[in-house]
Each structure stands twice: as C-alpha cells, then as structure tokens.
C-alpha cells in the first residue's frame, strides 16, 4: 500500500453532534484532540483504520498515553467515550479500530494520485529506453564510420605504394640500360626464386640483403606486390636496396615497395 500522508476532515467537523457531545464531557476538548490524533495514527498504520504498534502488538491505554503525551486517565476516558459513540472499537485481540475510517479518506482522489504516479513512472521508463537506444545507435554509427575511414586510408596507402613502386622500377630499368624510361615490357610467366638464387644475386650486388628474409617475406604474400603478381624478383631486390639506403632496416623497405619491373602476368 502507498503511504497515507493526509486524512480528510470536513470544515463542519465541529457541527457534528458527536463532536459537540464529546466537547461537553469533562476534559472534552482533549478527547476531541485525542480523536484527531488517533485518525493520524490510523493513517500511519495504513491498514484500513486499524491502530497498532506493530502488526502483532496492539496499543494499550498506557502506551497511547506515552505516545500522545496525555495522562493515562485522560486517554482511558477518551477511549471509553469514543467507543460509546461508535467512533472507536476494540477487536478480540485488543487492537483499536476506527469503524468510520473510509469517511476520512478521499478514496477516489487517492486512486487518481496512484494512477498519475503510475503513468509518470511509465513515461519515465519509456524515456530511459529511448535514451539508451539512441546512445547505442550513436556508438554503432561511430564505430562504422571509423572502420570505413580506416579501410579507405589503408586502400589509399596501398595505392600510393603501388604507384611509388612502379615509378622506382621504371627509373631503375632506365638507369641500368642508359635509356629513357619506358613502359615495362610483357614478360614470361614468373617463377619464384630459390633462396640460393637470391643469395647469389645479393652477393653479386654486395647489397647485404638477407636472402632468406626476402624469400620468406614474399612467400607469405604469394609473391604478390600490392594487388599484382611479381614479374622480376631481381627488380624487387634492387627496390629493397634503394628503400634500405633510404632509411629501411634489415634490407627490407619500411613500407613494402612496388616495383613495376617485378610484376608478372596474372594467369
């Protein structure tokens, strides 16, 4: 049950015949005050007009006197007078009860308040769900956007490497032949070299490149440079030389170079 924070007392309360009768009794004003205090206690217990210390312990006149700060004799007199008028009753177990409790509660008004609170709670929960869903969608869209940017950046980087590799290969071929740069000619199908072949060529050029590392590097990539199959592994070795001399380590370019002279026909 919801807590009862108020009780209903009408403005013509003191015109009530029972209240007038009580006020004419010895200590009558205190009896009426005790009656109002009993109403508030019933509201705190919120059990249909029952008044108790706990659900298992009823109030005695002495306990009521201590709580309401009245003499025990005054409380006893008040209870007797109220019982005679049917305003208070005592159960077989000694619990006090207010028979007209419903008269002091605005049942319809309380139901409206409960319904209003229920609707407000439902609106609040729905709002929280909407906020959570919006936050989740924002996170998902941010992740997707980041992934797309990273993918595009990787693609652009790979294309830059391919263009640089092709340029280096054309320049290398021109330098060795003493001719102007020309487009690479179509060659026969590429055959991956053995480690000994690479080692012999590197020794011939005295470039210090690790032949095993070179072969392992391209073996792991299917002898592909970017999206194209290698044509000439010797051209690739020369590209490694240039990239190493330009700042690479272990005879390997810091970024895999793209050598047009190393491409072969994709069959």
Secondary structure, 3 states (H helix, E strand, C coil): CCCCCCCCCCCCHHHCHHHHHHHHCCCHHHHHHHHHHHHHHHHHHCCCCEECCECCECCCHHHHHHHHCCCHHHHHHHHHHHHHCCCCEECCCCCEECCCHHHHCCHHHHHHHHHHHHHHHHHHHHHHHHHHHHHHHHHHHHHHHHHHHHHHHHHHHHHHHHHHHHHHHHHHHHHHHCCCCCCCCCCCCCCCCCHHHHHHHHHHHCCCCCHHHHHHHHHCCCCEECCEEECCHHHHHHHHHHHHHCCCECCECCCCCCCHHHECCCC
